[in-house]
Amino acid sequence: MKWQWIESCGELPSDDIRSTVDPIRLLTGEAPCGVSRGGISLTAVYFNQAASQTAGHSDHLESIVVLRGVAALAVAFFHFTHFATSPLRSIGVYGTLGVPMFFVISGFVILLSLARSDFRSLRDAPIFLSRRLLRLEPAYLCTVFLTVALLFLAAPINGLSVSDSVLKSVPWHLAYLVPWTSYDWINPVFWSLAIEFQFYLAVLLLAPQLLFRDAWRMRGTLAIVALLSLVSSDYRLVVFHLPLFGIGIVGALFYVGRLGRAETVAWILVFVLGGSINFTWLPLAVGVVTCIAFFVPLRTSLPILSAAGVMSYSIYLLHVPIGVKVIYLLGRLPNSTVAHIATLTAAFSVTFAASYVMWRWLERPSLLLAKSIQYRPRTTQAGAAS
């Protein structure tokens, strides 16, 4: 089956569906591609006549941006209420569910981006990895060195010292291999980036079978993915988290018309049942709800969540080294509800500001540079004949 893309609002979806529009415009009510205060009116994206009945409009792609914003803010809320004594700590623990959301989103987005590209086989792996590394590594490396610097700067103020192991762990951070050493992550969110990197390697093998082969080979590959999620209880490995990535993958296959509605539901149930071995029901339920939300068109403007979604990667990286520092700094305020709310507000505000700086001067240029690397165009039969 071939899919025809009709686009008029830039790349929908791109290698990374996150928009490059300035988040400040979103916060002030401006938005790209026809999004306004009154609602969202985006140009429809159709793959083929059959898929157009289920894939819907590119409003759904805006849903992904909003979901990223929800996930990033949820994780930040968890850490802001976890690292300090807060009456909201019992609620903040649910912010950890932002990570399963991110894994489901990655499964959906990465497969969808490969479906609309000229990626076809492992021969295209260097281009895929180059795009991902250029997109993600600059902000990650910046955060690694920023976190180390802040640890050394804050230590004398707090009357503490920084262990030599922090510096010794940096090379292992750069290779995402910290879990296989005696060192700890210097930023607690980095563990999930290591899982994401493993997923990128795995998807190079999975995508050709899922997208560009016959239906039975696609089904066989999905079955293998589901079985792999049962082989290990080691959370350091991507196979442990495959049920969540798998839910996103199934959603993407439905989006492009490779799966029908009934079969999509069946495969999601397969991944939920497999995931029940290592996960409780809550992260799996959140994963399913996230997948369903991909297909919910937005009819109203959500400026804060959209802005957070655009900057979600920067927020995810910076909220601990920046926002948690604010929490500790303001922890000397009187123990009252007003003080806690003021502290949280300050932490989110400073995190947003720092994230905007990183997005504007590092993340956005990296994204544009990654997009400039193109897969080799495929020669069509007509072109070869001529």
N, C-alpha and C positions, 0 to 999 in steps of 0.2 A: 504494500500500500504506500502510495506517495502522498505527501501532505503539502498543500499549497498555503503559503503564508501571505496574508494581506495585511500590511502594516503601514501605519501613517503617523505613529507617535513615537518614532525612534525604534529601538530594538526591543520588541516584546515577544517572547522573553529573551533576554540576553544571556551571556555567560554568567552573569549575576543579575537577577531581575531588579535588584535595588536601583532606584533611579539616581541620576547624577544631579538632580535639581537641588538647589541650595535649601537646606532645612529651614533657614530663616524665612524663606518665602512660604513654606508650608505653615510655619507657626503664625505668620501674619495673615493667613487665609488665602494666599496665592498658591497655585499648584499647577503642575504641568499637564499637558494633554487634555485640557478641558475640565480638570477637576476644580471645583469652585466651592464657595461656602454653601451654595444651595444644593450641592450634590455632585455626583461623579458622572460624567458623560465621556466615555473613552471610545475610541474607534474599535470596532469588533475585530477580533483575530480568529480566523477560521482555519482549520486544518483540512477539512474536506466536508462534504455535505453531511455525512453521517456524524462526524465528530462535532459539527457545529450545533447539533441538537443538544449535546451534553456539555461541550466545553464552554459554551456561552461566550461572554464578552470579556474584554481585557480588564473589566472591573475586577475580575477575580485576581488578576496580577497585582492590583493595588491592595487586595486583601492580604497578599503575602507580605507586602511592605508593612502593613499594620500589624500582622502577626509577629513579624520580627521585632517591631517596637514593643509589643506586649511581652515577648520572651525576654528581651534585653532588660526592660524595666523590672520584670519579675525577679530575675536573677540579682539585679542591683538591690532591690528591696530586701531580698533574703540576706545579702551580705551586710547591708546597712543596719538591719535589725539583729543580726547574728553576732557581729563583732563587738557589740556594746549592749549593756543592760537596757532593754527597752520593753515597755509593756506590749509592744507589737510583735515581740519575738515569736509568740505562739502562732501568729498569723503569717509572719514573714517566712516561716519554714516552708510554706507552700510555694514560695518563689523559686525553689529548686526545680519546679516543674517547667521552668523556662528552658532548661537544657533538653528534655525530651521534645519540646516544641521545635527547638533548633535542629535536632537530628531529623525529625520528620520533614521539616522545611528543606533541609539539605538533600534528602533523598528525592524530593519532588523537583526541586530547582535544578540540581545537577543533571538529572536524567533528562529533564525538559530542555535544558540548554544544549545538550548533546543531540537531542532529536532535531533541533532546528539548525544545527551546524553541519559542516561537511565532515565531521568525525565519523569514521566508519570502522576502524580496526586499531589494533595495537600500534600500527605504523604511525598513527596520529597521536600516540601517547606523549612524545616530547612537546608537541604544541599545547596539548591539554594541560600538562603539568606546568609548562612555562606560563601559561595564562593564569593558572591558579596561584603559583608562587609569586608572580608579579602583583597579583591582586591582593594577596594576604600577607606575605612576608614583611614588606616594609613597615606596616603598622605593628606587626607582631614583634619584630626586632627592636623597633623603637620602644615598645612597652617593656621588653625584657631589660634593656639598658636603663630606661627611666625608673623602673622598679628597683633595680640594684642601686642606682644613684640615690633615690629617696630613702632607701633603707640605711645607707651610710650617713646621709644628712640628718635623719631623724634620730639615729641611735644616741648621739651625744646629748641631744635635748632631753631624751627620756632616761638618760643615765644608763644606757645599755651599750652592748657591743655587738658587732655583726660577725658571725662566724666566718672563718675562711672558706667554709664549704659553700657559701653563697656564690663566691667568685668561681670556685671550682665547678660549680654546677652549670655555669653559663653555657659551655660548649654542648652539654647534654640537652639543655633547653633548646638550643638552635637546631638540634637533630630530633627533637620530640622524643627523646629516649630517657627522660628522667625517671619514669616509673620502673625502669629496669636497672636502676642504680640505687645507691644508699642515700641519695639526695632527695630533697622535697622540692615541689614546685614553688617558686618564689611568688607566684600569683596563683591562687587556687582555681582560677578559671582556665588555666592553660591545659589542664588534663583533657578537657573536651576538644581542644584544638588538635591534640595528638590523635584522638579518635577520628576526628574529621579527616586528618591527613591520611590515616589508614583507609578510610572510606574512599578517598579519591583514587588511591591505588587499586582498590577492589573494583571500583566502578569501571575502570579501564577494561577489565575482563568481562564485566557483566553487561555493559551497555550495548556492545555489538549484538549479543545474543538476545537481549530484550527488545531492541528497537528495529533491527535490520534483518532478522531472520524470520522463518515461518512461525506460525502461532504455536505449534507444539514445542518448538525449541525454546520459545519465550516462556511457555508454561514450565518446561523442564528446568529452565534457569531459575525461575521463581521458586520452584520446589527445592532446588539446591540451596538457594539463599535461606529459605525457611529452615532447612535441615542444619545448615551451618550454625544457625543461631542456637542450636541445642548442644553443640560440641564442647562448649567451654563456659565455665562460670567465672572466668577471669575478667573483671571489669576493664582491665587495661587493653583488652583486645576488641577490635571492632565487631567481631562475631557476637560478643555479648550484647551489643547494642543493635544488631541487625534487625530485630523486630520493629524498632522505631524507624530506622532508615527504610525498611521494607514497606511499611505503611505509606511513606512518602513516595516510594518507587511505584507502588500500585496506583496511587493517585495520579501520578504522571502518565502511566500507561493508559489509564482511563481518559485522561485529558486529551491525549493525542489519538484516541480512538482504537488503541490496540486491545483494550478490554471493554466488554460490555458492562452494564450496570450490575447485573446479577453476579457475574464472575468477579467483578471488583469487590463486592461485598464479601464473597466467599474467600478471596485471597486475604483480605484484611482480617477476617476471622481466623484464618490460618496463622497469620503473624501474631495476632493477639493471643491465641492459644499457646503458640510457641514461646512468646514472651512471658507468659505467666510463670514459667519455670524460674526466671531470674528477676522478674519485676512484680511489684504489687499491682493491683488493679488500677490505681490512680494514674501513674504515668502512662499506662497503656490507654486508658480512657482519654487522657489529655491528648495523646497522639492521634487517636481516632477523631476527636473533635477538631483538632488542628487540620487534619486532612479534609474533613467536611467543610471547614471554613474556607479552604481554597476556592470553593465553588459558590460561595455566598457573595453576590454582588453588593458592593457598598453603595448606598444611596444617600449618604450624608458625609459631610466632611469631618475628619478626625485629625485635626492639625498636629496635636501633640504626639499622638501615636504614629502618624505618618513621618513626622520629623525624627522621632526616635527610631523608626524603622530604617530610614535612610542612613542614620548614624549608628545603627545597632552594633556593628562590629567594633567601632571605636568606644561606644558605651560599655560594651562587654569587656573590652580590654582595660579600660581606664577606671572603671568604677571602684575597684579595690585599691589600687595605688593612690588614687586621687580622692574619691568620695569617702572611703573608709577613714582616710586621714582626717577629713573634715569632721566625721563622726567622733573620732577620738579627741580632736581639738576642742570641740564644743561640748564634750562630755562633762566638763566642769560646771556647766550651767545647772541651775536648781533642778532637782528631780520633780518635774511636773509634766502634765500632758502637753501644755503649751510649749515647754522647752523641747520636748521630744519631737513635736511636730515641726518646730522651727529648725531643729537640727537636721531632720530628714529633708526638709525643704532646701536647706543650705547645701546638703550633700548632693542632692539631685541637681540643683542649679549649677554648682561648681563642676560636677561631672558633665553636665550638658555643655557647659562652656568649653571645658577641656576637650571634650569629644568633637565639638564643632571645629576647634583649631586643628585637631589631628585629621578630621575628615577633609577639611578645606585644603590643607597644605600637604597632606600625605596620602590619605586613603583615596580621595577622588582622583588625583593625578595617577596613582597606581592603577585604579580601575580603568581609566582612559588608556593608559599605556598597555594594559593587558588586552583590552579590546582591539588594539591596533595589530595584534598578532593574529593572523587569520589562518584557518585551515586551508590546505590546498584544495582548490575547487575540483569537483568531480566532473569528468568528461561524460556528457550524456551520449546516448547512442546516436541521437540525431547529429550531435556535434562531431562524433567520430566518423559518421558516414560522410559528412560534408568535407 
